[in-house]
Amino acid sequence: MSRASAPKDLSLKWLELFQICAHNGSLQAASEETGLTISTVSHHLRNLEDHLGVELFNHARRPMVLTPKGRVFLRNIDDALYAIRKAKAEASAGTIADASYLRVGSIEDFDSDIIPELAVFLSRNMPSCDFMYHTDSSHAILEMLRNRHLDLAITTTPESPTRDLVDRPLLRDPFVIVLPDMNEQSLSDVVEGRSKLPFLRFSSSLIIARQIESQMRRLGLTSPSNFECSNNQTLMAMVAAGAGWTITTPLLFARAKRFQSKLRMHRFPGKSFARTLAIVATPDCSRSLLDLVDSKMRTLIKDHAFATQHQSYPWLSESFRLVN
């Protein structure tokens, strides 16, 4: 490959498109994410290869496969683009009022009261900004952040470290047992499977379900289960009807206001465990915006979750708390 006719200047656009294609193995993915045509994406990648004088992809393979030199180049480009996005974020700090577009994601745990109030708050503080709000599972939200389809989100802390995202811990949300209020069986009998009350579980595809299952295996707990659901409100309705018991968190329990008179929350027996909710953002999200969202979310959590749950269940005050 001749470098004589290669473009003189290395383009940041080429590098970003190369990174997207390398991680997704597809020109189509880069086209959908950037709004460019597939032929335009291909043209930019060819320009990059011409500039470097090497082939980064094996163009005969589908999906796209990196060459050995392409894999080395990707490792270095990942570090370089992360540094560039971080620098852009620091340079843009303090420009909240001038922001023009913000994409915010959230798990459904906050969508009944906290996120609506956050939306009103942000619209007042960012009058020139157009907003897009998206509610989904933690797994889907994190994937959208990694693919730059969201700018920031309130979600479960990623299960493994992600260098390409900024992670601000927000809330420690411990796991608890929820039983029907009129249940006469002992907590230990129910949890250890010695009662006829079945275990109602979250869908196994959810991060929260994997956390619960992992802890139960560590403790050697097995309970019969014939019901699986991705929706917390449905689980609470089933428990309130006496159809079984479940493991959830105080934040999720707080959302089930219509069922709480028929429910009773208990400490998780033995060794306690918790999930951490966080504000997760892309590296190019303004630091001052993160500060603004962080501060408001803490106030809203205190008002909507702590106020009632700490009063009804004082034993939660030490475990159900904000993370500094």
GISULDA-V404005 format. One record per backbone hydrogen bond with DSSP energy under -1.0 kcal/mol. CO is the residue of the C=O (numbers start at 1). NH is the residue of the N-H. Records with the same first field share a line. If there is no record, write none. Layout:
# GISULDA-V404005
CO = NH / NH
This chain:
# GISULDA-V404005
11 = 15
12 = 16
13 = 17
14 = 18
15 = 19
16 = 20
17 = 21
18 = 22
19 = 23
20 = 24
21 = 25
25 = 64
26 = 30
27 = 31
28 = 32
29 = 33
30 = 34
31 = 35
37 = 41
38 = 42
39 = 43
40 = 44
41 = 45
42 = 46
43 = 47
44 = 48
45 = 49
46 = 50
47 = 51
48 = 52
49 = 53 / 54
56 = 67
57 = 59
58 = 61
65 = 58
67 = 71
68 = 72
69 = 73
70 = 74
71 = 75
72 = 76
73 = 77
74 = 78
75 = 79
76 = 80
77 = 81
78 = 82
79 = 83
80 = 84
81 = 85
82 = 86
83 = 87
84 = 88
85 = 89
86 = 90
87 = 91
88 = 92
92 = 95
96 = 99
100 = 130
102 = 132
103 = 151 / 152
104 = 134
105 = 154
106 = 136
107 = 110
108 = 111
110 = 115
113 = 117
114 = 118
115 = 119
116 = 120
117 = 121
118 = 122
119 = 123
120 = 124
121 = 125
122 = 126
126 = 129
130 = 102
132 = 104
134 = 106
137 = 141
138 = 142
139 = 143
140 = 144
141 = 145
142 = 146
143 = 147
144 = 149
145 = 148
151 = 282
152 = 105
153 = 280
154 = 107
155 = 278
162 = 165
166 = 281
168 = 279
170 = 323
171 = 277
172 = 321
173 = 275
176 = 248
177 = 266
178 = 246
179 = 264
180 = 183
186 = 190
187 = 191
188 = 192
189 = 194
190 = 193
198 = 245
201 = 229
203 = 206
206 = 210
207 = 211
208 = 212
209 = 213
210 = 214
211 = 215
212 = 216
213 = 217
214 = 218
215 = 219
216 = 221
224 = 199
227 = 201
229 = 203
231 = 235
232 = 236
233 = 237
234 = 238
235 = 239
236 = 240
237 = 241
238 = 243
239 = 242
245 = 200
246 = 178
248 = 176
249 = 253
250 = 254
253 = 256
255 = 257
256 = 259
259 = 262
260 = 263
262 = 181
264 = 179
266 = 177
273 = 175
275 = 173
276 = 157
277 = 170 / 171
278 = 155
279 = 168
280 = 153
281 = 166
282 = 285
286 = 290
287 = 291
288 = 292
289 = 293
290 = 294
291 = 295
292 = 296
293 = 297
294 = 298
295 = 299
296 = 300
297 = 301
298 = 302
299 = 303
300 = 304
301 = 305 / 306
302 = 307
305 = 309
306 = 310
308 = 312
309 = 313
313 = 316
314 = 317
316 = 320
319 = 321
321 = 172
